[in-house]
Amino acid sequence: MASEIKVNKITGKGATGGVDAPLQFDGNVLTATITAGTFPAGHVLRVFYKVSTASITVTSGTSIVTGLSQTLTPLSNTSKFLILHSLSGRFNSGSDTTFQTAVYYGGSSVGGVTNMNNFSNDTNNPNGVSSTYLHSPTTASEITYDIRLALTFGSGSFGAESGHSHMTIMEIAG
């Protein structure tokens, strides 16, 4: 005999008043909708996770989207976003080259810049880079973050395979 608990609303009193979180159950996952302003600044409200969806090869200074992209609507215009990413791949050709990753917001680089350097002719060996960046967009409208890669020095190519790079975005109460 299985136990069953039925709840349609949880209400609690926190440091800033109350948390009103109506529960939804889709058969496998129990979720609660959290409204903005119910948690003190610094609390993680939501987490988004992406795995790269495309294999890419970069051979020029043009910034290429790495397959790591997330569109979301902030819960509040005071929300901050902690963006963590790791990009993995291989130098395919070239020596004395530098490839650079950056966090993009709305099509423009906002930070989280990291470099991958190949100072020898060491090709086909795994290489990777990771970065963390905190962004405060001051909007409650839909936004898009993506990680891009560009060749910034020398000539050569770098390839990243689908499924080997990751991005985590945490929405933090402002």
C-alpha positions in Angstrom: 0.0 0.0 0.0 1.5 3.4 -1.1 1.3 6.5 1.0 -0.2 9.6 -0.5 0.2 13.3 0.5 -1.8 15.9 -1.3 -0.8 19.6 -1.0 -1.7 22.4 -3.3 0.1 25.3 -1.5 3.0 25.8 0.9 3.1 29.1 2.8 6.0 29.9 5.1 7.2 33.0 6.9 10.8 34.0 6.2 13.0 37.0 7.1 11.3 39.1 4.4 7.7 38.1 4.9 6.4 34.9 3.4 7.0 32.5 0.6 4.0 31.6 -1.5 4.9 28.5 -3.6 2.0 26.7 -5.4 3.1 23.2 -6.2 2.7 21.5 -9.6 3.2 17.8 -10.3 3.6 16.5 -13.8 3.8 12.8 -12.8 7.6 12.8 -12.3 8.7 16.1 -10.9 7.3 18.3 -8.1 7.9 22.0 -8.8 7.2 25.2 -7.0 6.9 28.7 -8.5 8.8 31.2 -6.5 7.8 34.9 -6.9 10.4 37.6 -6.9 11.1 39.5 -3.7 10.3 36.6 -1.4 13.9 35.8 -0.6 16.7 38.0 0.8 19.4 39.1 -1.6 22.0 36.5 -2.4 19.7 33.5 -2.4 19.7 31.2 -5.5 16.3 31.4 -7.1 16.7 29.1 -10.2 19.4 27.1 -11.9 19.7 26.6 -15.7 22.1 24.0 -17.2 23.1 23.5 -20.8 25.3 21.0 -22.6 26.7 22.0 -26.0 24.4 21.1 -28.8 26.7 21.4 -31.8 30.2 20.5 -32.9 32.1 23.6 -34.0 35.5 24.5 -35.6 36.9 28.0 -35.2 39.5 29.3 -37.6 39.1 33.1 -37.6 38.5 36.0 -35.3 34.8 35.9 -35.8 33.0 35.0 -32.5 31.3 31.7 -33.0 28.4 30.6 -30.7 29.6 27.3 -29.1 26.2 25.7 -28.8 25.9 27.0 -25.2 23.0 29.4 -25.2 20.1 30.0 -22.7 17.1 32.3 -23.1 15.3 33.1 -19.9 13.0 35.7 -18.3 14.4 37.1 -14.9 12.0 36.8 -12.0 12.9 40.5 -11.1 14.8 43.4 -12.6 17.1 43.2 -9.6 18.2 39.6 -10.2 21.8 38.8 -10.8 23.1 35.9 -12.9 26.1 33.8 -12.0 27.3 32.2 -15.3 29.8 29.3 -15.1 31.0 27.6 -18.2 33.6 25.1 -19.4 34.5 24.6 -23.0 36.5 21.5 -24.1 38.0 20.6 -27.5 41.2 20.2 -29.4 43.7 22.4 -31.3 43.4 21.1 -34.8 46.2 23.1 -36.4 48.5 26.1 -35.8 51.1 27.1 -33.3 51.5 30.4 -31.3 47.7 30.8 -31.3 45.2 32.1 -28.8 41.5 31.3 -28.7 39.3 33.3 -26.4 35.9 32.5 -24.9 33.5 35.1 -23.6 30.0 35.4 -22.1 27.6 37.2 -24.4 24.4 38.9 -23.4 22.0 40.2 -26.0 24.7 39.7 -28.7 27.4 41.7 -27.0 30.4 40.5 -24.9 29.9 41.3 -21.2 32.9 39.5 -19.7 34.0 36.2 -18.4 36.8 36.2 -20.9 39.4 33.4 -20.8 42.2 32.4 -23.2 43.4 29.1 -24.5 47.0 29.2 -25.8 48.8 26.8 -28.1 52.5 27.9 -28.1 53.8 24.7 -29.7 52.5 22.8 -32.7 50.8 20.5 -30.2 47.6 19.5 -32.0 44.9 16.9 -31.5 45.4 16.9 -27.7 42.5 17.8 -25.4 42.3 21.3 -24.2 39.8 23.3 -22.2 39.0 26.4 -20.4 36.4 27.5 -17.7 35.2 30.8 -16.4 32.8 32.3 -13.9 31.0 35.7 -14.4 28.4 37.6 -12.4 26.1 39.8 -14.5 23.4 42.3 -13.3 21.2 43.0 -16.4 18.6 45.2 -14.5 15.7 44.0 -16.6 12.7 41.7 -16.1 12.4 41.1 -19.9 13.5 38.0 -21.7 17.3 37.8 -22.1 19.8 35.4 -23.8 23.2 34.4 -22.6 25.7 32.4 -24.8 29.3 31.5 -24.7 31.3 32.3 -27.8 34.8 31.4 -29.1 37.1 33.3 -31.4 40.7 33.1 -32.6 42.4 36.2 -31.2 46.0 35.6 -32.1 47.9 33.6 -34.8 46.4 31.2 -37.2 45.0 27.7 -36.7 41.8 26.0 -35.7 40.2 24.7 -32.6 37.3 22.2 -32.6 34.8 21.5 -29.9 32.5 18.5 -30.1 28.8 18.4 -29.1 28.2 17.3 -25.6 31.7 18.2 -24.2 31.1 21.8 -23.0 28.8 23.0 -20.3 27.1 26.2 -19.0 25.3 26.7 -15.7 23.4 29.9 -14.9 22.2 30.7 -11.4 19.6 33.4 -10.9 20.4 35.1 -7.6 18.0 37.4 -5.7 19.2 41.0 -5.9 
